[in-house]
Amino acid sequence: MSEAPRVALFVTCLVDLFRPSVGFAAVKLMQDAGCTVEVPEAQTCCGQPAYNSGDRKDTIAIAKQVIAAFEGYDHVVAPSGSCAGMIMKHYPELLADDPDWETRATDLAGRTHELISFLTDVLKVENVAAAFDGTVTYHDSCSGLRELGIHDQPRQLLDGVDGLHLRELEDANVCCGFGGTFCVKYPDISNRMVSNKTEQIVATGAETLLAGDMGCLMNMAGKLQREGANVRVRHVAEVLAGMTDTPAIGEPSDGSAN
Amino acid sequence: MSGSTTRNFKANAARELANDTLRAALTKSKGHFTDGRTTAAENLPEFEALRDQSRDIKNHTIENLDFYLEAYEEKVRESGGHVHWARTAEDARQIVLGICRSVDAKAVNKGKSMISEECEINEMLEANGIRAVETDLGEYIIQLRGEKPSHIIAPAVHLTKGQVEESFRANHTHLDPDRVLEEPPTLLDEARTILRKKYFEAEVGMTGANLLIAETGSSIIVTNEGNGDLSQLIPKVHIVLASVEKIVPTLEDASTILRVLARSATGQEFSSYTTLSTGPKREGDPDGPEQYHVILLDNGRTDMIGTEFQEMLRCIRCGACMNHCPVYQSVGGHAYGWVYPGPMGSVLSPGLLGVDEAGHLPNASTFCGRCEEVCPVRIPLPKMMRNWREQEFEKHLSPGTARVGLGLWAFMAKRPKLYQLATGLQMRLLARIGHAKGRLSSLPLAKGWTKYRELPAPEGRTFQSRWKSGERPL
C-alpha cells in the first residue's frame, strides 16, 4: 500500500468507560503497523444490550448512528470480537428491510475487523515488538471465536512476544458466563459458569489471563479477585502493544494484590 | 398447561445449582458426549457436507409437509397400517386410549419417546388403569423414581450410578438384598432380567419415531439397547406416536440424516439398533404385531411454519445442543421445567407452550453459539432465541425494571454528546470510589454482578475524553 490505511477505531463502550488503556494499546498496534488511526466522535456502543434484550427499534437506531459515523474510512477496527461481530454479522441482517441502509450496513460490515485478526489477516503483521515476562493463558471469547473464526491469530502474535510463555486453558472455547445482560439477569447460573472457568484458569498455573473482549475479562477478573486467586487479567492488546505498566484489570495503582 | 414449570425457571435453576449430586453426574457425562461428537465428526470427511444435505432435506420436507404427510399416510394404509391425526396432545391421548381399550389392554410397553412425554401418555394410561412399562434403561430408572427425563436422549443423565443402585434396591425387593450391584453392567443385567419378563405381558407396544419415510410408509427408531424392537414386535398392537415434522421423503434421505444423528448425539457412527417398521405382520412373517397404528401429532408445530421459527422444525432430537450448552451443563434438564431442555427446548417450548409461559428459556442464554456450531441440521438457535426475546419485548412481557433501565440506556446511547458527558462523570465517580482497591465489592445498582464477583473500577477518565484532550500512545 502506497498510502497509510485510514482506520477508524470503534473503541467499544467497555474499553471507553472502564479500560481506556486497551484503546491506546489498539491505536499503538495499528500505528506501528503503518495505519493512520482516527476516533470518530459520534460513537457510544454497538447496540448489543438492546439487540439481545429484544429491543429491535433502538438497536436499529444505534446501528444507523454507527454506520453514519464510520463512513469513509478504509477500515473500522474494534478491540472486541463481540462488538465487531455485531457490526459485521448482525447490522446487515437488522437492516435487511431497508435497501439503502442495508447497502450502507453491508459496506461497513465489509470494512470492519476485530483488532487482532485485523493485524494478522489484513495488515499481515507476523511479529510485534513486545516483551512480557511470564506464563499466560488465553480464553477464546465466544463471538470472536464462533462468529469471526478468531483462534489462531492471537496465539500467533503472542508466540512472538519475548519472554512470554502460553499455557493453554482447558475448555478455552467454553463461555465464561458473561453474556452481556445475562450475567445480571441470571446471576446464579452465570456464577456457576464463571466459577468453572476460574477453576480451569487457576489449574493452568498461569500468572496472567488474556482474552480479547472486555466483558469476558471483567467477568473473569471479578471472579478471580473475589476468590482471592493470584491471577492478573489483561486484554491481549495490552501485552502485544507492550503497554503493561498500567495495573491489571481490577488491580490498584500500586500493583499490590488484594 | 401440561405440568410445565418453565415459568419458575429461576427458582428451578437455583434448586438444581445447589444439587451437588447433579453436578457430579453432569460433569461425568459432559466430556463423554462432547469429545465423542468431536472425534466422530473429525473421522468422517464428508460430515460437514452431510450436515448441509440434512438441513436441505428437512427444509424441503417442511416446505412440502402436506404433500409428504399424505403420501406417507397412503403408504402406511397400503401396508395394512392405520394413520391417526392428532391436532393436540389431548387428541393423541384419546387415540391411544381408544386403541388400548379396543384390545382390552392391561399393560403398554414403551420405547423411549419424547412425544409420549409431551402428551403425558403414562399419566393418562395410569389414570385409566393401564400399566405403562418404560423399557429404555434410563426411562425405566426415572419411572421407578417418579421423575421426568432430564435430557432428550439420555433421560437419566442427571443421576449417578449410586442413585440408580439405591432405586433398584428400593424397588426390586424380591431380589437378594446382599447382591453386588455397584457397577453399571450389574445394574444393566438386573434391569434387563426384570424387563425381559414384562415384554411378554403387554398387549400394546408403543414407540416414538426418529424418522418417518413417505416413500415407503415406514417408521424408524434408533436405540442402543434393543428395547425398542422388543417393545414393538412382541405385543399384538404397535402404536407409533410421532410428531409431523419427523417425515422425510425417501429412504435415501433417512440414511443421510442417520449418518449425522448418532455422530452428533453420542459420537457413535451408528446407533446399535436401527429398526424400520412397515405395517403389521404380513402373511408368512415369523413375528410382528397384528395391528400397526401411527399417530401423527401436531400440537402447535404447523403454526410455526411461515414464522421466524420454521427452521426449528428441522430438529432431529440428537441432543448435541444441550450436550454443548454451558447453561444446560450448569443447571441440568429439570430446571427447564418441561419436556424439552437445553437450547432446542429454549426455542421449541415457547412455540408449543407460549412465550408468556416459557419466556425465561430463550433469555437464559449467553448466545455463546456452541449449540448452533454443533447442530447437525444447522438450526440458528441463538437467532431464534433472540426472536423470542423480541416477541416478549413487543408484548411487554419482559420485566419492568429491565425495560426502564434499557430505555434509559438506549436514550443515552442514541445521543453521543450527552452519553459521553454522563458516562464521563459516572466513570470518574466510580474510579474514585474504587481507587484504593482497584475494584468495588458492592454497588447498589449492580448487585446481580457484585453478589458473586468484584467489579473492576474504571481507570478514571474515559478513552474518548482522553483522546479528545490530545492524549496519544507513546
Boltz contact constraints between the chains, C-beta under 6 A:
constraints:
  - contact:
      token1: [A, 11]
      token2: [B, 463]
      max_distance: 6.0
  - contact:
      token1: [A, 16]
      token2: [B, 462]
      max_distance: 6.0
  - contact:
      token1: [A, 16]
      token2: [B, 463]
      max_distance: 6.0
  - contact:
      token1: [A, 16]
      token2: [B, 464]
      max_distance: 6.0
  - contact:
      token1: [A, 17]
      token2: [B, 423]
      max_distance: 6.0
  - contact:
      token1: [A, 17]
      token2: [B, 427]
      max_distance: 6.0
  - contact:
      token1: [A, 17]
      token2: [B, 458]
      max_distance: 6.0
  - contact:
      token1: [A, 17]
      token2: [B, 462]
      max_distance: 6.0
  - contact:
      token1: [A, 18]
      token2: [B, 458]
      max_distance: 6.0
  - contact:
      token1: [A, 20]
      token2: [B, 459]
      max_distance: 6.0
  - contact:
      token1: [A, 20]
      token2: [B, 463]
      max_distance: 6.0
  - contact:
      token1: [A, 20]
      token2: [B, 466]
      max_distance: 6.0
  - contact:
      token1: [A, 23]
      token2: [B, 463]
      max_distance: 6.0
  - contact:
      token1: [A, 24]
      token2: [B, 473]
      max_distance: 6.0
  - contact:
      token1: [A, 27]
      token2: [B, 473]
      max_distance: 6.0
  - contact:
      token1: [A, 28]
      token2: [B, 473]
      max_distance: 6.0
  - contact:
      token1: [A, 39]
      token2: [B, 467]
      max_distance: 6.0
  - contact:
      token1: [A, 42]
      token2: [B, 416]
      max_distance: 6.0
  - contact:
      token1: [A, 44]
      token2: [B, 413]
      max_distance: 6.0
  - contact:
      token1: [A, 44]
      token2: [B, 416]
      max_distance: 6.0
  - contact:
      token1: [A, 44]
      token2: [B, 419]
      max_distance: 6.0
  - contact:
      token1: [A, 45]
      token2: [B, 413]
      max_distance: 6.0
  - contact:
      token1: [A, 50]
      token2: [B, 410]
      max_distance: 6.0
  - contact:
      token1: [A, 53]
      token2: [B, 406]
      max_distance: 6.0
  - contact:
      token1: [A, 54]
      token2: [B, 389]
      max_distance: 6.0
  - contact:
      token1: [A, 54]
      token2: [B, 390]
      max_distance: 6.0
  - contact:
      token1: [A, 54]
      token2: [B, 392]
      max_distance: 6.0
  - contact:
      token1: [A, 54]
      token2: [B, 393]
      max_distance: 6.0
  - contact:
      token1: [A, 55]
      token2: [B, 393]
      max_distance: 6.0
  - contact:
      token1: [A, 56]
      token2: [B, 390]
      max_distance: 6.0
  - contact:
      token1: [A, 58]
      token2: [B, 410]
      max_distance: 6.0
  - contact:
      token1: [A, 61]
      token2: [B, 414]
      max_distance: 6.0
  - contact:
      token1: [A, 62]
      token2: [B, 413]
      max_distance: 6.0
  - contact:
      token1: [A, 142]
      token2: [B, 368]
      max_distance: 6.0
  - contact:
      token1: [A, 142]
      token2: [B, 369]
      max_distance: 6.0
  - contact:
      token1: [A, 146]
      token2: [B, 369]
      max_distance: 6.0
  - contact:
      token1: [A, 146]
      token2: [B, 373]
      max_distance: 6.0
  - contact:
      token1: [A, 174]
      token2: [B, 326]
      max_distance: 6.0
  - contact:
      token1: [A, 175]
      token2: [B, 326]
      max_distance: 6.0
  - contact:
      token1: [A, 175]
      token2: [B, 366]
      max_distance: 6.0
  - contact:
      token1: [A, 175]
      token2: [B, 368]
      max_distance: 6.0
  - contact:
      token1: [A, 179]
      token2: [B, 366]
      max_distance: 6.0
  - contact:
      token1: [A, 182]
      token2: [B, 366]
      max_distance: 6.0
  - contact:
      token1: [A, 184]
      token2: [B, 448]
      max_distance: 6.0
  - contact:
      token1: [A, 184]
      token2: [B, 449]
      max_distance: 6.0
  - contact:
      token1: [A, 186]
      token2: [B, 364]
      max_distance: 6.0
  - contact:
      token1: [A, 187]
      token2: [B, 448]
      max_distance: 6.0
  - contact:
      token1: [A, 187]
      token2: [B, 451]
      max_distance: 6.0
  - contact:
      token1: [A, 188]
      token2: [B, 14]
      max_distance: 6.0
  - contact:
      token1: [A, 188]
      token2: [B, 17]
      max_distance: 6.0
  - contact:
      token1: [A, 189]
      token2: [B, 13]
      max_distance: 6.0
  - contact:
      token1: [A, 189]
      token2: [B, 327]
      max_distance: 6.0
  - contact:
      token1: [A, 189]
      token2: [B, 330]
      max_distance: 6.0
  - contact:
      token1: [A, 191]
      token2: [B, 452]
      max_distance: 6.0
  - contact:
      token1: [A, 192]
      token2: [B, 17]
      max_distance: 6.0
  - contact:
      token1: [A, 192]
      token2: [B, 330]
      max_distance: 6.0
  - contact:
      token1: [A, 193]
      token2: [B, 326]
      max_distance: 6.0
  - contact:
      token1: [A, 193]
      token2: [B, 330]
      max_distance: 6.0
  - contact:
      token1: [A, 218]
      token2: [B, 456]
      max_distance: 6.0
  - contact:
      token1: [A, 221]
      token2: [B, 456]
      max_distance: 6.0
  - contact:
      token1: [A, 222]
      token2: [B, 453]
      max_distance: 6.0
  - contact:
      token1: [A, 222]
      token2: [B, 454]
      max_distance: 6.0
  - contact:
      token1: [A, 223]
      token2: [B, 453]
      max_distance: 6.0
  - contact:
      token1: [A, 225]
      token2: [B, 454]
      max_distance: 6.0
  - contact:
      token1: [A, 226]
      token2: [B, 453]
      max_distance: 6.0
  - contact:
      token1: [A, 226]
      token2: [B, 454]
      max_distance: 6.0
  - contact:
      token1: [A, 247]
      token2: [B, 438]
      max_distance: 6.0
  - contact:
      token1: [A, 249]
      token2: [B, 456]
      max_distance: 6.0
  - contact:
      token1: [A, 250]
      token2: [B, 438]
      max_distance: 6.0
  - contact:
      token1: [A, 250]
      token2: [B, 439]
      max_distance: 6.0
  - contact:
      token1: [A, 250]
      token2: [B, 454]
      max_distance: 6.0
  - contact:
      token1: [A, 250]
      token2: [B, 456]
      max_distance: 6.0
  - contact:
      token1: [A, 251]
      token2: [B, 438]
      max_distance: 6.0
  - contact:
      token1: [A, 252]
      token2: [B, 437]
      max_distance: 6.0
  - contact:
      token1: [A, 252]
      token2: [B, 438]
      max_distance: 6.0
